[in-house]
Amino acid sequence: MYALICKNGCVVKNDCNISNDDWRGRINQSQRKHLVDRLISAIVPQGINEPGTTKTNKWKNLISNVQKAEEELYSSAASKEDYFHLLADKVHNIQTELEDKRNE
């Protein structure tokens, strides 16, 4: 089992034991959207709760970029476990980069 744990406490677990050939068929669009939302919350933990935030061009660009990143990870992953591992790495890298920028 593999778990994606975001800094703000979200947890997504991979507990399916399926073959590598059909793992993409077991992840629906709703689950992928949820994972995109988790990536966004790793970048802007409280941002979605701010009034008017989701209507700005900056926010729309962020969502578009995160969706593209998720699509690349989804397409390149060899298995569901690999997909979750890549997502966890992406969250970690984002959080580390943001932390470094805050400390500068």
Secondary structure, 3 states (H helix, E strand, C coil): CEEEECCCCCEEEECCCCCCCCCHHHCCHHHHHHHHHHHHHHHCCCHHHCCCHHHCHHHHHHHHHHHHHHHHHHHHCCCHHHHHHHHHHHHHHHHHHHHHHHHC
